[in-house]
Amino acid sequence: LLSFSFSSNRWEWDVASINSLTNVSDNVMQILVRKIESLKMDVQVALIVAAYLGFSFSIDVVERILESTDFLKSIPNFLKDKFWPLPMSKRDTHKAMAEASRSGLVDVLPEKKFKFSHDRVQQSVLSTLHEYEERQ
């Protein structure tokens, strides 16, 4: 699709091949969903809670939600097995968010805040929850 020509010292691309690509954004979402689903469940759970909080979020709020037994009670029965690590300790939440950061899914901000590295990442995290729901 795209290559550098050393003979002409410039980038060249095949417009027809590029135009033939369809649903590129859907493909990106599928790749992100697979990446998210490959993470340990505690990381997925922390990301799902964070995604519902918004594009940027405080780890303190994520911690409070994940260590709450009330949150576990509010999860639909078909998801309780998926949400195995609940409730989570603050330490485990920090480890999960550190793993999400190492995976390039979230960026660390000052004052114990994070943000998703892209809005598509946040959307992909939420879609994993919907995929679990559809499988039931």
Order of alpha helices (4+ residues) and beta strands (2+ residues): beta-beta-alpha-alpha-alpha-beta-alpha-alpha-alpha-alpha-beta-beta-alpha
